[in-house]
């Protein structure tokens, strides 16, 4: 980012202040208004400097939650293993791995990629980060090989390692509550196969909350991608036109975008004729027309918590941190696809 002299001077001041506040934990910085007042600078200058410090890795910006000082990272190695079931075309995992690589590079941490066949090739004194869901036999192999494990998935019956994850069941619960608060009483849930943990938990949470709120619900299953949503459009259109359904909760943004695209072709307007709520907040969600109302699962939140835990582990031999759960809450990004019924 090219900066003028005034902005460079302001960046130097803010960089020095925030670097002096760094610890092993995330620290939220003041609001832009407070920073304007303290540094006697306009909102645009403050935003440009914050953007620069984010690009340097000193700050981390979470959409809908604020900006934080990145935790200090002292570990030099991190083992990384991905579940064989992960599809790297999945937008969430694709974004997660990209952000993880960027974060590690900025903080001089070397990632050692592993597979179930190469577990012994890692750095045994450094933690192993598991991405994706592992079956029980494979999980036991990893536990046997590494004393310190961090997972980005929820294993309800395991308490021997750290787990950092978004509560997909609660996302489903909240989605039904949001649709109910907007006056939608006949709703459709489009989702993927139950073998995907996130889809299963979101569906179960949505069903429970919808029933509790007296909503009429239909569940439609397809692939969790653009074509999966696209191919469900005829069924959704029929339910909307013939049976009075007014809203859809999609398991992820790609399904939602595929559905909306097909609905346009069928002459069904979103949100005038049917509202759509989704999960993931992929970059296209805000650029698509109409812009998608969705839950933001910020990969950087998971990554920052992971590195913070690793840093604390490097400072102390105690294992307590590797028996904890960090349950992250997504932010609802309200855009144009959700309409309040009168």
C-alpha positions in Angstrom: 0.0 0.0 0.0 1.4 3.4 -1.0 1.1 6.0 1.7 1.8 9.7 1.8 4.1 11.3 4.4 1.3 12.2 6.9 0.0 8.6 6.8 3.4 7.1 7.2 4.0 9.2 10.3 0.6 8.2 11.7 1.3 4.6 10.9 4.6 4.8 12.8 2.9 6.2 15.9 0.1 3.6 15.8 2.5 0.7 15.0 4.7 1.6 18.0 1.7 1.9 20.3 0.1 -1.4 19.3 3.3 -3.3 19.2 3.9 -2.2 22.8 0.5 -3.6 23.8 1.0 -7.1 22.2 0.7 -10.1 24.5 -0.1 -13.7 23.9 -3.8 -12.9 23.6 -6.0 -10.9 21.2 -6.5 -7.3 22.3 -9.3 -5.2 20.8 -8.3 -1.7 19.8 -10.3 1.4 20.2 -13.1 2.4 17.8 -12.2 4.4 14.8 -13.9 7.4 16.4 -11.8 7.2 19.5 -8.6 6.9 17.4 -9.7 9.9 15.3 -9.9 12.0 18.5 -6.7 10.7 20.0 -4.5 11.1 16.9 -6.4 14.2 15.6 -6.8 12.5 12.2 -9.8 12.0 9.9 -11.7 8.8 9.5 -10.3 8.0 6.1 -6.7 8.4 7.3 -7.4 6.1 10.3 -8.9 3.5 8.0 -6.0 3.6 5.6 -3.4 3.2 8.4 -5.4 0.4 10.0 -5.5 -1.3 6.6 -1.7 -1.0 6.3 -1.2 -2.5 9.8 -3.5 -5.4 9.0 -1.5 -6.1 5.8 1.7 -6.2 8.0 0.1 -8.7 10.4 0.2 -6.5 13.4 -3.6 -6.1 13.4 -6.4 -8.5 12.6 -9.8 -7.3 11.4 -12.9 -9.4 12.1 -16.0 -8.3 10.1 -18.8 -7.3 12.4 -16.6 -7.7 15.6 -13.8 -5.1 15.4 -10.1 -4.9 15.0 -7.6 -6.6 17.3 -3.9 -6.6 18.0 -2.4 -9.9 16.8 -1.0 -12.1 19.6 2.8 -12.6 19.8 3.8 -15.9 18.2 7.1 -17.5 19.3 6.7 -21.0 18.0 8.8 -21.8 14.9 7.1 -25.0 13.8 3.5 -26.2 13.5 2.5 -29.6 12.2 -0.6 -29.6 10.0 -2.8 -32.5 8.9 -6.0 -32.4 6.9 -8.7 -34.9 6.9 -8.8 -37.2 3.8 -12.5 -36.2 3.5 -11.8 -32.5 3.0 -12.6 -31.2 -0.5 -10.2 -28.3 -1.1 -12.8 -26.7 -3.4 -14.9 -26.1 -0.3 -14.9 -22.3 0.1 -14.5 -22.4 3.9 -11.5 -24.8 3.9 -9.9 -23.1 0.9 -10.1 -19.8 2.7 -9.0 -21.3 6.0 -5.8 -22.8 4.6 -5.0 -19.7 2.6 -5.3 -17.5 5.7 -3.4 -20.0 7.8 -0.5 -20.0 5.4 -0.5 -16.2 5.3 -0.6 -15.9 9.1 2.2 -18.4 9.6 4.4 -16.7 7.0 3.9 -13.2 8.6 4.9 -14.7 12.0 7.9 -16.8 10.8 6.2 -20.1 11.7 7.2 -23.1 9.5 4.3 -25.4 8.7 5.1 -29.1 8.3 2.4 -30.7 6.2 1.6 -34.3 7.3 -0.7 -37.2 6.2 -1.8 -40.2 8.2 1.1 -42.1 6.5 3.8 -39.5 7.4 2.9 -38.7 11.0 6.4 -39.6 12.2 7.9 -36.9 9.9 6.7 -34.0 12.0 8.3 -32.0 14.8 7.1 -34.0 17.8 7.6 -31.2 20.4 5.3 -28.8 18.4 1.5 -29.1 18.4 -0.3 -30.7 15.4 -3.2 -28.8 14.0 -6.0 -31.0 12.6 -8.2 -29.5 9.9 -11.4 -31.4 9.1 -13.1 -34.3 10.8 -11.2 -37.5 11.4 -12.7 -40.9 12.0 -12.0 -42.5 15.3 -9.2 -44.9 14.2 -7.3 -42.1 12.4 -7.8 -39.8 15.4 -6.3 -42.4 17.7 -3.2 -42.6 15.4 -2.7 -38.9 15.7 -3.2 -38.9 19.5 -0.6 -41.7 19.8 1.9 -39.7 17.8 1.5 -36.2 19.2 1.0 -35.1 22.9 -0.3 -31.7 21.9 -3.2 -31.4 19.4 -5.4 -28.6 18.3 -8.5 -29.3 16.3 -10.7 -26.9 14.2 -13.6 -29.3 14.6 -15.8 -30.3 17.5 -15.4 -33.8 19.0 -18.1 -34.0 21.7 -16.7 -37.1 23.4 -13.0 -36.0 23.4 -11.4 -33.9 26.0 -7.7 -34.8 25.5 -6.9 -32.0 23.1 -7.8 -28.4 22.3 -10.8 -27.7 20.1 -11.4 -24.4 18.4 -14.6 -24.3 16.4 -17.8 -22.5 15.3 -20.9 -24.0 16.9 -22.7 -25.2 13.8 -25.7 -26.4 15.8 -26.1 -23.0 17.4 -25.9 -21.4 13.9 -28.9 -23.5 12.9 -30.7 -22.5 16.1 -30.1 -18.9 15.5 -31.0 -19.0 11.8 -34.5 -20.2 12.6 -34.9 -17.5 15.3 -33.8 -14.8 12.9 -36.3 -16.0 10.2 -39.0 -16.2 12.8 -38.3 -12.7 14.0 -38.7 -11.5 10.4 -42.2 -13.1 10.3 -41.4 -16.2 8.3 -43.4 -19.1 9.5 -43.1 -21.5 6.4 -39.4 -22.1 5.7 -37.2 -24.3 3.6 -33.7 -25.6 4.6 -31.5 -26.6 1.7 -28.5 -28.7 2.9 -25.8 -31.2 2.0 -25.4 -34.9 3.0 -25.2 -35.7 6.7 -21.6 -37.0 6.3 -20.5 -33.4 6.5 -20.5 -32.5 10.1 -21.2 -28.8 9.6 -24.3 -29.5 7.4 -25.6 -32.1 9.9 -25.2 -29.8 12.9 -26.7 -26.8 11.2 -29.6 -28.8 10.0 -30.3 -30.4 13.4 -30.1 -27.0 15.1 -32.4 -25.4 12.5 -35.0 -28.2 12.8 -35.1 -28.0 16.6 -35.4 -24.2 16.7 -38.0 -24.1 13.8 -40.2 -26.6 15.7 -39.8 -24.8 18.9 -41.0 -21.5 17.3 -44.0 -23.2 15.6 -42.6 -22.9 12.1 -43.5 -25.2 9.2 -40.4 -26.7 7.7 -39.3 -28.6 4.6 -35.7 -29.9 4.2 -34.2 -30.4 0.7 -30.9 -32.1 0.2 -28.4 -31.8 -2.6 -24.6 -31.2 -3.1 -23.1 -28.4 -1.1 -22.1 -26.3 -4.1 -23.4 -23.9 -6.7 -25.1 -26.7 -8.8 -26.6 -28.3 -5.7 -28.5 -25.1 -5.0 -29.2 -24.4 -8.6 -30.8 -27.9 -9.0 -33.1 -27.3 -6.0 -34.7 -24.2 -7.5 -37.7 -25.9 -9.1 -38.7 -27.6 -5.8 -38.2 -24.3 -3.9 -40.2 -22.4 -6.5 -43.1 -24.9 -6.2 -43.1 -24.6 -2.4 -43.1 -20.8 -2.6 -45.8 -20.4 -5.3 -48.1 -23.3 -4.4 -47.7 -23.7 -0.6 -46.8 -20.3 0.6 -43.2 -20.8 1.8 -41.5 -17.5 2.2 -37.8 -18.1 3.2 -34.9 -20.4 2.7 -32.0 -21.2 5.0 -29.0 -22.5 3.0 -26.3 -24.6 4.4 -23.6 -22.5 2.7 -23.2 -19.5 0.4 -22.5 -21.5 -2.8 -25.8 -23.3 -2.4 -27.6 -20.0 -1.8 -26.0 -18.3 -4.8 -26.8 -21.2 -7.1 -30.4 -21.2 -5.8 -30.9 -17.5 -6.3 -29.4 -17.6 -9.8 -31.8 -20.3 -10.8 -34.7 -18.6 -9.2 -34.0 -15.5 -11.2 -34.2 -17.6 -14.4 -37.6 -18.9 -13.2 -38.9 -15.3 -12.6 -38.9 -15.6 -8.8 -37.5 -12.4 -7.1 -35.3 -12.5 -4.0 -36.2 -11.2 -1.5 -39.6 -9.9 -2.7 -41.1 -13.4 -3.3 -38.7 -15.5 -1.1 -36.0 -14.5 1.4 -32.6 -16.3 1.6 -30.3 -16.6 4.6 -27.0 -18.5 4.4 -23.6 -19.3 6.1 -19.9 -18.6 5.3 -19.7 -15.0 4.0 -17.5 -15.9 1.0 -16.2 -12.9 -0.9 -18.8 -13.3 -3.6 -21.6 -13.0 -1.1 -21.2 -9.2 -0.8 -20.6 -8.8 -4.6 -23.5 -10.9 -5.8 -26.8 -9.2 -6.7 -28.8 -9.2 -4.5 -26.1 -9.2 -1.9 -26.4 -12.2 0.4 -27.4 -12.1 4.0 -25.2 -14.6 5.7 -23.3 -15.7 8.8 -19.6 -14.8 8.8 -17.3 -17.7 9.8 -14.1 -15.7 10.1 -11.2 -18.1 9.6 -8.8 -15.6 11.1 -10.6 -15.9 14.5 -9.8 -19.6 14.6 -6.2 -19.1 13.4 -5.6 -16.3 16.0 -6.9 -18.5 18.8 -4.7 -21.4 17.6 -1.5 -19.4 17.5 -2.3 -17.7 20.9 -2.7 -21.2 22.4 0.6 -22.3 20.8 2.4 -19.2 22.2 1.2 -19.8 25.7 2.3 -23.5 25.4 5.8 -22.4 24.4 6.0 -20.2 27.5 4.9 -22.9 29.9 5.2 -26.7 30.0 1.7 -27.0 31.5 -0.8 -28.9 29.4 -4.0 -27.3 30.6 -4.5 -25.3 27.4 -4.6 -28.4 25.4 -7.8 -29.7 27.2 -9.9 -26.6 26.4 -12.7 -25.8 24.0 -13.0 -22.4 22.4 -16.4 -22.0 20.9 -16.5 -19.1 18.4 -19.7 -17.1 17.6 -20.3 -16.0 14.0 -21.5 -12.5 13.1 -24.7 -12.1 11.0 -24.0 -9.9 8.0 -27.3 -8.3 7.1 -27.5 -7.5 3.4 -30.3 -7.7 0.8 -31.7 -11.2 0.6 -33.7 -11.2 3.8 -37.0 -9.3 3.9 -39.2 -8.6 6.9 -42.8 -9.7 6.3 -45.5 -7.2 7.2 
